[in-house]
Amino acid sequence: MASKARQQAQAEGLTLRVSENKAGYFGVSLLSQAGTRTKPYQAAVKCGGKMVRLGNFATAEEAALCVARSPEG
């Protein structure tokens, strides 16, 4: 699934921005108790000075793709 998200980003001309956080991508965080969740990665961006959650995802790459698709990403 992760490689599918990377392939989709490439097809759309998007870049999944790498970060030095636990998830490995800009705008993506690994939620606590990740081992018990089916969608442990959360995508979020800052819009107008406020954090806006974009959703939870099964892989960090899927969450990063969502961030990349956003105007703020």
Phi, psi and omega in degrees: 000322182297316180293331177296320178295319178295319178296320179295318178300316179296318180297327180270359180073029181255157178245129174274107186287123180281146178220164180264028175271179183298327181282333178093358182226147177299132177080005182242133177233150177266118184288155177295156183057038184302329182293341182258000183254145176278337178230079187277353182256130181248133176259136179208148176225161177263125182228117181062033179083001180242145176282131179241119178280132182261345178138176178250147187222157181288327181234157178296325181293321177297318179295318179296324177296318178299316178297315181298328179285341181284152178300329182278343183285000000 
